[in-house]
Amino acid sequence: MKTPWKYIHPSFKLNGLPYQSDGLYEIAKDLINSGAHYEISIGKFIQEWLGSNEAVLVRTSGSTGTAKDIELSKHKMINSAKATGTFFKLAENTSALLCLPANYIAGKMMLVRAMTLGWDLHIVAPEKDAITQYDNDYDFVAMVPYQVHYSINSLNKIKKLIIGGGSISKELNDQLQEVDTEVFATYGMTETITHIAVRRINGLAKTMDYTALPDVKFSVDDRNCLTIEAPEVSEILLHTNDVVRLISPTSFEYLGRIDNVVNSGGVKLFPEQIEAKIATFIDRPFIIASEKNDALGEQLILILEEDASKEKPNFNQVFSVLTSYERPKKIYSFSKFPFTETGKIKRNEILNSLQNYKK
């Protein structure tokens, strides 16, 4: 039985030092026995990767439902790594930074890309300002939005940056227009082994459209939700709940989750698009959602996290950028929002709590 995952690219380095399978396994043991919390998860994944099992057990984030464990083929993880290398033109000796937790797919795949493609991968604690603490420059880095927010003045250390794991606020998007780094938003999920589409969000090549990685094709179902055909990373056709405007078999514009779509008086509204419009005016976590209304069927609501240290938003100003259909009819506040470990708001948990409160 072939085990290509045990083949470590001869150019692979970890924190500047070259390793092959045996030495890497020993380093993994050291990380597990005496490393920091984030290093233990790195060590455990390296051992799992070098083991004889053909699949890796990965936990989903739980942002759109209950977190669960799924198995991913190591062969297909290698295919995903190669697709990223091809799309972004990242050859051997690429310098990369792992600043995401390795207990989720995004962090695991940075390790797989490095071992497969022969990168020099530096590992640091997955803190909000990880890039600001070191003087190294990097060819390729993956971050979540809140890390980018706290690293905005140090992005000149990075040539190519991908952002995933959450929406990019209008404020952050505007800030990214001022940096020389090539910045990309990613589209994907655990089931697609991270990103299967990306869009440039700054520079002359910026766009609202997501472009497929190699060997990925898109279509839509009768709900206008995205269907993904990606045989190199998934055995099955993947049906999503993401409403899109299909541009071609390899590109689309993301509109929002069908689970979140609000039908108010016959008008379909996408909470994600409304959130993006008002994000600049609200300096705390919030979501746009809906509740039942006798006249409209559903009406929009705004739910905010309370923050006694800050002034309440000026809602006249906030809502001035919205159409009459988009303006929330009620505002609720929560003492503390629940988040996933990767920083996504647990929207369903908030709405369930609101329903229980109103009973």
C-alpha positions as a Python dict, from the first residue, in 0.01 Angstrom:
ca = {
    (1, 'M'): (0, 0, 0),
    (2, 'K'): (144, 337, -104),
    (3, 'T'): (174, 596, 171),
    (4, 'P'): (271, 920, -7),
    (5, 'W'): (205, 1122, 308),
    (6, 'K'): (517, 965, 463),
    (7, 'Y'): (720, 1119, 182),
    (8, 'I'): (844, 1454, 310),
    (9, 'H'): (966, 1691, 41),
    (10, 'P'): (1347, 1717, 59),
    (11, 'S'): (1327, 2098, 82),
    (12, 'F'): (1088, 2095, 381),
    (13, 'K'): (1202, 2291, 685),
    (14, 'L'): (1039, 2359, 1019),
    (15, 'N'): (1150, 2684, 1182),
    (16, 'G'): (1445, 2692, 942),
    (17, 'L'): (1570, 2338, 1011),
    (18, 'P'): (1538, 2053, 757),
    (19, 'Y'): (1352, 1736, 858),
    (20, 'Q'): (1253, 1406, 704),
    (21, 'S'): (1006, 1153, 844),
    (22, 'D'): (1211, 1006, 1130),
    (23, 'G'): (1342, 1337, 1259),
    (24, 'L'): (1004, 1499, 1220),
    (25, 'Y'): (839, 1224, 1423),
    (26, 'E'): (1089, 1282, 1704),
    (27, 'I'): (1026, 1657, 1697),
    (28, 'A'): (654, 1583, 1719),
    (29, 'K'): (713, 1375, 2033),
    (30, 'D'): (909, 1660, 2189),
    (31, 'L'): (629, 1906, 2112),
    (32, 'I'): (371, 1675, 2269),
    (33, 'N'): (580, 1610, 2581),
    (34, 'S'): (710, 1959, 2654),
    (35, 'G'): (553, 2208, 2413),
    (36, 'A'): (304, 2486, 2471),
    (37, 'H'): (-65, 2408, 2416),
    (38, 'Y'): (-59, 2509, 2049),
    (39, 'E'): (262, 2308, 1994),
    (40, 'I'): (104, 1995, 2141),
    (41, 'S'): (-170, 2003, 1876),
    (42, 'I'): (97, 2047, 1606),
    (43, 'G'): (292, 1749, 1739),
    (44, 'K'): (-19, 1531, 1756),
    (45, 'F'): (-114, 1612, 1398),
    (46, 'I'): (235, 1543, 1264),
    (47, 'Q'): (229, 1201, 1434),
    (48, 'E'): (-118, 1133, 1296),
    (49, 'W'): (-4, 1240, 949),
    (50, 'L'): (300, 1014, 953),
    (51, 'G'): (96, 720, 1085),
    (52, 'S'): (-35, 431, 875),
    (53, 'N'): (-402, 539, 866),
    (54, 'E'): (-515, 671, 528),
    (55, 'A'): (-746, 931, 683),
    (56, 'V'): (-724, 1212, 937),
    (57, 'L'): (-998, 1289, 1189),
    (58, 'V'): (-1090, 1658, 1171),
    (59, 'R'): (-1342, 1859, 1372),
    (60, 'T'): (-1569, 2107, 1196),
    (61, 'S'): (-1593, 2460, 1337),
    (62, 'G'): (-1960, 2444, 1443),
    (63, 'S'): (-2040, 2795, 1318),
    (64, 'T'): (-2348, 2687, 1122),
    (65, 'G'): (-2447, 2385, 1331),
    (66, 'T'): (-2317, 2137, 1583),
    (67, 'A'): (-1942, 2076, 1558),
    (68, 'K'): (-1867, 1721, 1446),
    (69, 'D'): (-1574, 1497, 1361),
    (70, 'I'): (-1526, 1388, 1001),
    (71, 'E'): (-1259, 1180, 827),
    (72, 'L'): (-1052, 1331, 547),
    (73, 'S'): (-837, 1127, 310),
    (74, 'K'): (-465, 1202, 333),
    (75, 'H'): (-442, 1151, -44),
    (76, 'K'): (-699, 1425, -97),
    (77, 'M'): (-530, 1654, 154),
    (78, 'I'): (-214, 1621, -54),
    (79, 'N'): (-419, 1704, -367),
    (80, 'S'): (-553, 2014, -191),
    (81, 'A'): (-200, 2121, -97),
    (82, 'K'): (-82, 2086, -456),
    (83, 'A'): (-382, 2285, -586),
    (84, 'T'): (-296, 2572, -351),
    (85, 'G'): (67, 2563, -461),
    (86, 'T'): (-33, 2573, -827),
    (87, 'F'): (-293, 2849, -793),
    (88, 'F'): (-76, 3083, -588),
    (89, 'K'): (252, 2985, -761),
    (90, 'L'): (413, 2872, -436),
    (91, 'A'): (708, 2646, -522),
    (92, 'E'): (957, 2470, -294),
    (93, 'N'): (1145, 2692, -47),
    (94, 'T'): (841, 2916, -3),
    (95, 'S'): (862, 3079, 340),
    (96, 'A'): (533, 3040, 526),
    (97, 'L'): (392, 3106, 871),
    (98, 'L'): (159, 2884, 1074),
    (99, 'C'): (-26, 3113, 1314),
    (100, 'L'): (-355, 2918, 1321),
    (101, 'P'): (-439, 2639, 1569),
    (102, 'A'): (-347, 2296, 1432),
    (103, 'N'): (-652, 2128, 1584),
    (104, 'Y'): (-865, 2261, 1294),
    (105, 'I'): (-833, 2199, 921),
    (106, 'A'): (-685, 2540, 830),
    (107, 'G'): (-388, 2492, 1061),
    (108, 'K'): (-343, 2127, 965),
    (109, 'M'): (-332, 2216, 597),
    (110, 'M'): (-52, 2469, 643),
    (111, 'L'): (156, 2180, 776),
    (112, 'V'): (49, 1949, 491),
    (113, 'R'): (132, 2213, 228),
    (114, 'A'): (475, 2268, 378),
    (115, 'M'): (558, 1896, 401),
    (116, 'T'): (419, 1822, 54),
    (117, 'L'): (554, 2122, -137),
    (118, 'G'): (885, 2170, 44),
    (119, 'W'): (823, 2497, 226),
    (120, 'D'): (1013, 2652, 514),
    (121, 'L'): (733, 2672, 772),
    (122, 'H'): (767, 2879, 1087),
    (123, 'I'): (527, 2805, 1372),
    (124, 'V'): (411, 3059, 1632),
    (125, 'A'): (132, 3080, 1888),
    (126, 'P'): (-206, 3146, 1720),
    (127, 'E'): (-245, 3486, 1883),
    (128, 'K'): (-433, 3784, 1743),
    (129, 'D'): (-112, 3976, 1666),
    (130, 'A'): (123, 3685, 1586),
    (131, 'I'): (285, 3847, 1283),
    (132, 'T'): (372, 4168, 1472),
    (133, 'Q'): (600, 3989, 1721),
    (134, 'Y'): (862, 3868, 1473),
    (135, 'D'): (1091, 4031, 1219),
    (136, 'N'): (1073, 3756, 955),
    (137, 'D'): (922, 3812, 611),
    (138, 'Y'): (696, 3548, 458),
    (139, 'D'): (585, 3452, 110),
    (140, 'F'): (254, 3301, 228),
    (141, 'V'): (42, 3329, 542),
    (142, 'A'): (-315, 3226, 634),
    (143, 'M'): (-507, 3422, 898),
    (144, 'V'): (-859, 3472, 1031),
    (145, 'P'): (-1005, 3825, 1010),
    (146, 'Y'): (-944, 3925, 1371),
    (147, 'Q'): (-573, 3840, 1334),
    (148, 'V'): (-555, 4055, 1021),
    (149, 'H'): (-724, 4340, 1210),
    (150, 'Y'): (-457, 4335, 1482),
    (151, 'S'): (-173, 4287, 1230),
    (152, 'I'): (-269, 4552, 977),
    (153, 'N'): (47, 4760, 1034),
    (154, 'S'): (276, 4458, 990),
    (155, 'L'): (130, 4308, 674),
    (156, 'N'): (424, 4443, 476),
    (157, 'K'): (609, 4133, 602),
    (158, 'I'): (380, 3912, 392),
    (159, 'K'): (375, 3877, 12),
    (160, 'K'): (53, 3673, -18),
    (161, 'L'): (-213, 3652, 254),
    (162, 'I'): (-527, 3439, 253),
    (163, 'I'): (-811, 3517, 494),
    (164, 'G'): (-1070, 3261, 599),
    (165, 'G'): (-1281, 3153, 894),
    (166, 'G'): (-1513, 3454, 900),
    (167, 'S'): (-1647, 3755, 713),
    (168, 'I'): (-1425, 4053, 635),
    (169, 'S'): (-1580, 4373, 766),
    (170, 'K'): (-1607, 4684, 549),
    (171, 'E'): (-1363, 4863, 782),
    (172, 'L'): (-1102, 4588, 746),
    (173, 'N'): (-1161, 4566, 372),
    (174, 'D'): (-1100, 4941, 342),
    (175, 'Q'): (-777, 4914, 543),
    (176, 'L'): (-653, 4633, 320),
    (177, 'Q'): (-675, 4861, 16),
    (178, 'E'): (-378, 5051, 155),
    (179, 'V'): (-134, 4758, 186),
    (180, 'D'): (102, 4616, -78),
    (181, 'T'): (40, 4256, 30),
    (182, 'E'): (-164, 4049, -215),
    (183, 'V'): (-471, 3970, -4),
    (184, 'F'): (-727, 3702, -88),
    (185, 'A'): (-1057, 3604, 73),
    (186, 'T'): (-1115, 3230, 64),
    (187, 'Y'): (-1425, 3016, 23),
    (188, 'G'): (-1433, 2663, 156),
    (189, 'M'): (-1515, 2437, 447),
    (190, 'T'): (-1374, 2141, 632),
    (191, 'E'): (-1541, 1905, 384),
    (192, 'T'): (-1355, 2070, 93),
    (193, 'I'): (-1024, 2056, 285),
    (194, 'T'): (-1014, 2438, 326),
    (195, 'H'): (-1045, 2672, 29),
    (196, 'I'): (-1167, 2564, -314),
    (197, 'A'): (-1220, 2922, -437),
    (198, 'V'): (-1057, 3259, -370),
    (199, 'R'): (-1106, 3624, -460),
    (200, 'R'): (-855, 3908, -459),
    (201, 'I'): (-972, 4183, -227),
    (202, 'N'): (-714, 4454, -292),
    (203, 'G'): (-497, 4589, -570),
    (204, 'L'): (-585, 4627, -936),
    (205, 'A'): (-703, 4264, -954),
    (206, 'K'): (-962, 4297, -675),
    (207, 'T'): (-1306, 4154, -744),
    (208, 'M'): (-1630, 4043, -580),
    (209, 'D'): (-1614, 3711, -766),
    (210, 'Y'): (-1463, 3391, -631),
    (211, 'T'): (-1246, 3190, -872),
    (212, 'A'): (-1211, 2813, -848),
    (213, 'L'): (-887, 2637, -769),
    (214, 'P'): (-766, 2378, -1024),
    (215, 'D'): (-1005, 2088, -1098),
    (216, 'V'): (-1303, 2252, -925),
    (217, 'K'): (-1636, 2320, -1100),
    (218, 'F'): (-1947, 2503, -977),
    (219, 'S'): (-2319, 2487, -1048),
    (220, 'V'): (-2635, 2587, -861),
    (221, 'D'): (-2941, 2391, -751),
    (222, 'D'): (-3306, 2499, -770),
    (223, 'R'): (-3254, 2718, -462),
    (224, 'N'): (-2963, 2902, -631),
    (225, 'C'): (-2733, 2742, -375),
    (226, 'L'): (-2378, 2649, -473),
    (227, 'T'): (-2297, 2292, -573),
    (228, 'I'): (-1929, 2195, -579),
    (229, 'E'): (-1769, 1930, -797),
    (230, 'A'): (-1414, 1882, -672),
    (231, 'P'): (-1310, 1520, -735),
    (232, 'E'): (-951, 1580, -623),
    (233, 'V'): (-1066, 1663, -268),
    (234, 'S'): (-1412, 1506, -235),
    (235, 'E'): (-1562, 1179, -361),
    (236, 'I'): (-1912, 1325, -366),
    (237, 'L'): (-2086, 1625, -518),
    (238, 'L'): (-2111, 1881, -237),
    (239, 'H'): (-2441, 2064, -194),
    (240, 'T'): (-2413, 2382, 13),
    (241, 'N'): (-2663, 2622, 168),
    (242, 'D'): (-2476, 2920, 23),
    (243, 'V'): (-2680, 3134, -216),
    (244, 'V'): (-2464, 3259, -503),
    (245, 'R'): (-2481, 3433, -837),
    (246, 'L'): (-2317, 3185, -1072),
    (247, 'I'): (-2095, 3363, -1324),
    (248, 'S'): (-1934, 3061, -1490),
    (249, 'P'): (-1852, 2699, -1403),
    (250, 'T'): (-1541, 2832, -1229),
    (251, 'S'): (-1661, 3157, -1069),
    (252, 'F'): (-1943, 3295, -854),
    (253, 'E'): (-2045, 3586, -633),
    (254, 'Y'): (-2140, 3492, -277),
    (255, 'L'): (-2472, 3637, -156),
    (256, 'G'): (-2540, 3468, 179),
    (257, 'R'): (-2659, 3157, 362),
    (258, 'I'): (-3003, 3034, 264),
    (259, 'D'): (-3056, 2945, 631),
    (260, 'N'): (-3029, 3317, 707),
    (261, 'V'): (-3232, 3460, 417),
    (262, 'V'): (-3522, 3672, 544),
    (263, 'N'): (-3848, 3700, 349),
    (264, 'S'): (-4000, 4023, 474),
    (265, 'G'): (-4319, 4130, 300),
    (266, 'G'): (-4221, 3931, -8),
    (267, 'V'): (-3871, 4086, -29),
    (268, 'K'): (-3573, 3849, 12),
    (269, 'L'): (-3301, 4000, 229),
    (270, 'F'): (-2951, 3864, 297),
    (271, 'P'): (-2835, 3941, 653),
    (272, 'E'): (-2467, 3905, 557),
    (273, 'Q'): (-2496, 4185, 302),
    (274, 'I'): (-2671, 4414, 551),
    (275, 'E'): (-2408, 4335, 816),
    (276, 'A'): (-2134, 4437, 574),
    (277, 'K'): (-2305, 4772, 511),
    (278, 'I'): (-2328, 4871, 878),
    (279, 'A'): (-2012, 4708, 1017),
    (280, 'T'): (-1822, 5038, 1003),
    (281, 'F'): (-2067, 5199, 1247),
    (282, 'I'): (-2085, 4925, 1512),
    (283, 'D'): (-1778, 4865, 1729),
    (284, 'R'): (-1891, 4539, 1892),
    (285, 'P'): (-2004, 4193, 1778),
    (286, 'F'): (-2350, 4192, 1618),
    (287, 'I'): (-2570, 3999, 1378),
    (288, 'I'): (-2869, 4074, 1160),
    (289, 'A'): (-3144, 3811, 1192),
    (290, 'S'): (-3525, 3789, 1184),
    (291, 'E'): (-3831, 3712, 1392),
    (292, 'K'): (-4191, 3634, 1301),
    (293, 'N'): (-4425, 3923, 1220),
    (294, 'D'): (-4798, 3896, 1150),
    (295, 'A'): (-4800, 4154, 873),
    (296, 'L'): (-4463, 4092, 705),
    (297, 'G'): (-4419, 3721, 775),
    (298, 'E'): (-4067, 3796, 900),
    (299, 'Q'): (-3908, 4120, 1015),
    (300, 'L'): (-3542, 4206, 1047),
    (301, 'I'): (-3382, 4243, 1389),
    (302, 'L'): (-3040, 4357, 1507),
    (303, 'I'): (-2872, 4169, 1793),
    (304, 'L'): (-2575, 4335, 1967),
    (305, 'E'): (-2327, 4223, 2228),
    (306, 'E'): (-2342, 4458, 2528),
    (307, 'D'): (-2031, 4660, 2607),
    (308, 'A'): (-2056, 4898, 2901),
    (309, 'S'): (-1714, 5046, 2821),
    (310, 'K'): (-1835, 5189, 2488),
    (311, 'E'): (-2106, 5431, 2388),
    (312, 'K'): (-2411, 5282, 2223),
    (313, 'P'): (-2410, 5314, 1844),
    (314, 'N'): (-2599, 5603, 1690),
    (315, 'F'): (-2867, 5393, 1522),
    (316, 'N'): (-2996, 5681, 1310),
    (317, 'Q'): (-2649, 5697, 1157),
    (318, 'V'): (-2615, 5318, 1138),
    (319, 'F'): (-2943, 5271, 954),
    (320, 'S'): (-2894, 5570, 724),
    (321, 'V'): (-2689, 5351, 485),
    (322, 'L'): (-2973, 5097, 452),
    (323, 'T'): (-3281, 5090, 234),
    (324, 'S'): (-3620, 5093, 405),
    (325, 'Y'): (-3649, 4717, 354),
    (326, 'E'): (-3309, 4656, 514),
    (327, 'R'): (-3367, 4851, 836),
    (328, 'P'): (-3413, 4631, 1146),
    (329, 'K'): (-3748, 4675, 1318),
    (330, 'K'): (-3619, 4574, 1663),
    (331, 'I'): (-3287, 4578, 1848),
    (332, 'Y'): (-3186, 4322, 2110),
    (333, 'S'): (-2872, 4300, 2321),
    (334, 'F'): (-2685, 4004, 2472),
    (335, 'S'): (-2441, 4019, 2759),
    (336, 'K'): (-2192, 3793, 2577),
    (337, 'F'): (-2185, 3640, 2230),
    (338, 'P'): (-2077, 3276, 2188),
    (339, 'F'): (-1790, 3217, 1945),
    (340, 'T'): (-1631, 2910, 1792),
    (341, 'E'): (-1262, 2842, 1859),
    (342, 'T'): (-1184, 2990, 1518),
    (343, 'G'): (-1357, 3318, 1602),
    (344, 'K'): (-1691, 3278, 1421),
    (345, 'I'): (-2009, 3398, 1590),
    (346, 'K'): (-2240, 3107, 1678),
    (347, 'R'): (-2543, 3260, 1511),
    (348, 'N'): (-2780, 2967, 1574),
    (349, 'E'): (-2695, 2957, 1944),
    (350, 'I'): (-2776, 3328, 1979),
    (351, 'L'): (-3110, 3288, 1801),
    (352, 'N'): (-3202, 2985, 2011),
    (353, 'S'): (-3125, 3182, 2328),
    (354, 'L'): (-3340, 3470, 2204),
    (355, 'Q'): (-3631, 3235, 2134),
    (356, 'N'): (-3604, 3086, 2484),
    (357, 'Y'): (-3591, 3434, 2637),
    (358, 'K'): (-3908, 3542, 2455),
    (359, 'K'): (-4109, 3236, 2567),
}
